[in-house]
């Protein structure tokens, strides 16, 4: 083989390597483009701002197609899976809705009712209570006519259904308008118990959650239900009778 033939073979080998490199680069580019715009999935996002606990429906959410690589597994949900479900915090318009945002479906028995009350970081046990925990509900009465100033256990061994994030509410009283930080807590209660907790939430000075030990089956018969001035050696005088 003469030098000219050897140079020809060398040029052919170089050309082949360049062709293979170009093919590999183009294939990689096409695969990357396909992964971004080729395979697409449908996710749902908020059409408009959605307030906490508002049922989701086709009126306030809308489908949008995005590349599969940009969508998390929890964001791939169907409209039927979202309809009627709720999110415990405010959603801004355009926010993608993930399955892990959704409040779990109710696990109430046929005789239980869900009731939400507002607590704060102190009366709500400073973040120590989680959904599924059991609590006692205490009420502090101080300004209710006909009742002595007292602390009363309204309900024992109440199941916590859900806890929303901290929210700001505006309240108006004799001193003017003020903003308070509250945490909505949903409890599972029997109907009569729901009435007593609703009354306390409306008229008591404050309602507190009291966390229980993990073994709620312990004997609690010696626990008192009411504490007032008489336990301190004083006299429990109803408001308005002094």
C-alpha positions as CSV (number, residue, x, y, z in Angstrom):
1,X,0.0,0.0,0.0
2,X,1.5,3.3,-1.1
3,X,1.5,6.5,1.0
4,X,-1.4,8.0,-0.9
5,X,-3.6,4.9,-0.1
6,X,-2.6,5.1,3.6
7,X,-3.5,8.8,3.8
8,X,-6.9,7.9,2.1
9,X,-7.6,5.2,4.7
10,X,-6.6,7.6,7.5
11,X,-8.9,10.3,6.2
12,X,-11.7,7.8,5.9
13,X,-11.2,6.6,9.5
14,X,-11.2,10.2,10.8
15,X,-14.4,11.0,8.8
16,X,-16.0,7.9,10.2
17,X,-15.1,8.9,13.8
18,X,-16.5,12.4,13.1
19,X,-19.7,10.9,11.7
20,X,-20.1,8.7,14.7
21,X,-19.4,11.6,17.1
22,X,-21.9,13.8,15.3
23,X,-24.5,11.0,15.3
24,X,-24.0,10.5,19.1
25,X,-24.3,14.2,19.8
26,X,-27.4,14.6,17.7
27,X,-29.0,11.5,19.3
28,X,-28.3,12.9,22.8
29,X,-29.7,16.3,21.8
30,X,-32.9,14.7,20.4
31,X,-33.3,12.5,23.4
32,X,-33.0,15.5,25.7
33,X,-35.5,17.5,23.7
34,X,-37.9,14.6,23.7
35,X,-37.6,14.3,27.5
36,X,-38.5,18.0,27.8
37,X,-41.2,18.4,25.2
38,X,-41.9,14.9,23.8
39,X,-43.6,13.2,26.7
40,X,-46.1,15.4,28.5
41,X,-48.4,14.9,31.4
42,X,-51.4,16.7,32.8
43,X,-51.3,18.5,36.2
44,X,-53.8,20.8,37.8
45,X,-53.2,24.3,39.1
46,X,-55.4,26.9,40.8
47,X,-57.3,29.2,38.4
48,X,-57.7,31.9,41.0
49,X,-56.6,32.2,44.7
50,X,-58.2,29.5,46.7
51,X,-58.9,30.0,50.4
52,X,-58.1,27.3,53.0
53,X,-60.6,24.4,53.2
54,X,-62.4,25.5,50.0
55,X,-63.5,22.3,48.1
56,X,-61.6,21.8,44.8
57,X,-63.6,21.6,41.6
58,X,-63.4,22.4,37.9
59,X,-64.5,25.9,38.8
60,X,-61.3,26.8,40.7
61,X,-58.7,24.5,39.2
62,X,-57.6,23.9,35.6
63,X,-55.5,21.3,33.8
64,X,-52.2,22.2,32.2
65,X,-49.7,20.0,30.3
66,X,-46.1,20.0,31.3
67,X,-43.1,18.0,30.3
68,X,-42.9,14.7,32.3
69,X,-39.5,15.5,33.6
70,X,-40.8,18.7,35.3
71,X,-43.7,17.0,37.1
72,X,-43.3,15.2,40.4
73,X,-45.1,12.0,41.1
74,X,-47.4,13.7,43.6
75,X,-48.6,16.3,41.1
76,X,-49.9,13.7,38.6
77,X,-53.5,13.4,39.8
78,X,-56.8,13.2,38.0
79,X,-59.7,15.7,38.3
80,X,-61.9,13.0,39.9
81,X,-59.2,12.5,42.6
82,X,-59.2,16.3,43.3
83,X,-62.9,17.1,43.1
84,X,-64.3,17.8,46.6
85,X,-60.9,17.5,48.3
86,X,-59.5,20.4,50.4
87,X,-56.2,22.0,51.1
88,X,-55.5,23.4,54.6
89,X,-53.7,26.6,53.4
90,X,-54.2,29.4,50.9
91,X,-53.3,28.6,47.3
92,X,-52.2,31.4,44.9
93,X,-53.4,31.5,41.3
94,X,-51.1,29.2,39.2
95,X,-50.0,27.0,42.1
96,X,-49.7,23.4,41.1
97,X,-51.8,21.0,43.3
98,X,-50.0,18.0,44.7
99,X,-51.6,15.0,46.3
100,X,-49.6,15.5,49.5
101,X,-51.2,18.9,49.9
102,X,-54.7,17.4,50.3
103,X,-56.3,17.0,53.7
104,X,-56.9,13.3,54.3
105,X,-60.5,12.0,53.7
106,X,-62.6,11.9,56.8
107,X,-62.3,8.8,58.9
108,X,-65.4,9.7,61.1
109,X,-67.7,7.0,62.4
110,X,-71.4,7.3,61.8
111,X,-71.9,9.1,65.1
112,X,-69.0,11.5,64.9
113,X,-68.9,15.0,63.6
114,X,-65.9,17.2,62.6
115,X,-65.6,20.5,64.4
116,X,-62.8,23.1,63.8
117,X,-61.7,25.5,66.5
118,X,-59.0,28.1,66.6
119,X,-56.1,27.7,69.0
120,X,-52.7,29.5,69.1
121,X,-49.2,28.2,69.6
122,X,-49.8,28.1,73.4
123,X,-53.3,26.8,73.7
124,X,-52.6,24.3,71.0
125,X,-49.7,22.7,73.0
126,X,-47.0,24.5,71.1
127,X,-46.9,22.2,68.0
128,X,-46.7,19.0,70.0
129,X,-50.1,17.7,68.8
130,X,-50.4,15.9,65.4
131,X,-53.4,14.5,63.5
132,X,-54.4,11.2,65.0
133,X,-53.3,12.2,68.5
134,X,-55.8,12.2,71.4
135,X,-56.4,15.3,73.6
136,X,-58.5,16.6,76.3
137,X,-60.4,19.9,75.7
138,X,-60.3,22.4,78.5
139,X,-62.3,25.6,78.7
140,X,-61.4,28.6,80.9
141,X,-64.6,30.5,82.0
142,X,-64.2,33.9,83.6
143,X,-66.7,36.4,82.2
144,X,-69.8,34.3,81.7
145,X,-72.8,35.5,83.8
146,X,-74.0,32.9,86.2
147,X,-70.8,30.8,86.1
148,X,-68.0,31.0,88.6
149,X,-64.5,31.6,87.3
150,X,-63.3,28.1,86.6
151,X,-61.3,25.8,84.4
152,X,-63.4,22.9,83.2
153,X,-62.6,19.7,81.2
154,X,-65.2,19.8,78.5
155,X,-64.3,16.6,76.7
156,X,-61.8,13.8,77.3
157,X,-59.9,11.6,74.8
158,X,-60.8,13.6,71.7
159,X,-59.2,12.6,68.4
160,X,-57.4,15.3,66.3
161,X,-58.4,15.0,62.7
162,X,-56.3,17.7,61.1
163,X,-54.2,20.8,61.9
164,X,-53.9,23.7,59.5
165,X,-51.0,26.1,59.2
166,X,-50.9,29.3,61.2
167,X,-53.2,32.0,59.9
168,X,-53.9,35.6,60.7
169,X,-57.5,36.6,61.6
170,X,-58.8,40.1,62.3
171,X,-61.0,40.5,65.4
172,X,-62.9,43.5,66.7
173,X,-63.7,44.2,70.4
174,X,-64.3,47.1,72.7
175,X,-60.6,48.1,72.4
176,X,-60.7,48.2,68.6
177,X,-59.5,46.0,65.8
178,X,-56.6,43.6,66.3
179,X,-54.9,40.8,64.4
180,X,-54.3,37.4,66.0
181,X,-52.3,34.4,64.9
182,X,-54.4,31.3,65.1
183,X,-54.1,27.6,64.1
184,X,-57.4,25.8,63.1
185,X,-57.6,22.4,64.6
186,X,-60.3,19.9,63.5
187,X,-61.6,17.5,66.1
188,X,-63.8,14.4,65.9
189,X,-66.7,14.7,68.4
190,X,-70.0,13.2,69.2
191,X,-72.9,15.6,68.5
192,X,-73.4,16.6,72.2
193,X,-69.7,17.0,72.7
194,X,-69.5,19.2,69.6
195,X,-72.2,21.5,71.1
196,X,-70.3,21.9,74.4
197,X,-67.0,22.7,72.5
198,X,-68.8,25.1,70.2
199,X,-70.3,26.9,73.3
200,X,-66.9,27.2,74.9
201,X,-65.3,28.4,71.7
202,X,-67.8,31.2,71.5
203,X,-68.1,32.3,75.2
204,X,-65.1,31.0,77.2
205,X,-62.1,33.2,77.7
206,X,-60.0,30.5,76.0
207,X,-60.1,26.9,74.9
208,X,-57.1,24.7,75.4
209,X,-55.9,21.4,74.1
210,X,-54.2,19.2,76.6
211,X,-52.0,16.4,75.2
212,X,-52.4,12.9,76.6
213,X,-49.9,10.1,77.1
214,X,-49.7,7.5,74.4
215,X,-51.5,5.0,76.6
216,X,-54.9,6.6,76.8
217,X,-56.3,3.5,78.4
218,X,-54.8,4.3,81.9
219,X,-57.2,4.7,84.8
220,X,-58.3,8.4,84.9
221,X,-61.2,8.1,87.4
222,X,-59.3,10.2,90.1
223,X,-58.9,13.2,87.8
224,X,-61.1,16.2,88.6
225,X,-63.2,17.8,85.9
226,X,-63.5,21.3,87.4
227,X,-61.1,23.7,89.1
228,X,-62.1,27.0,90.7
229,X,-61.4,29.2,93.6
230,X,-62.7,26.7,96.1
231,X,-59.7,24.4,95.4
232,X,-57.4,27.2,96.5
233,X,-59.3,27.8,99.8
234,X,-61.5,30.6,98.4
235,X,-65.1,30.7,97.3
236,X,-66.3,30.1,93.7
237,X,-68.8,33.0,93.3
238,X,-70.9,33.1,90.1
239,X,-70.4,36.3,88.0
240,X,-73.1,38.9,88.8
241,X,-73.8,37.5,92.3
242,X,-71.2,39.5,94.2
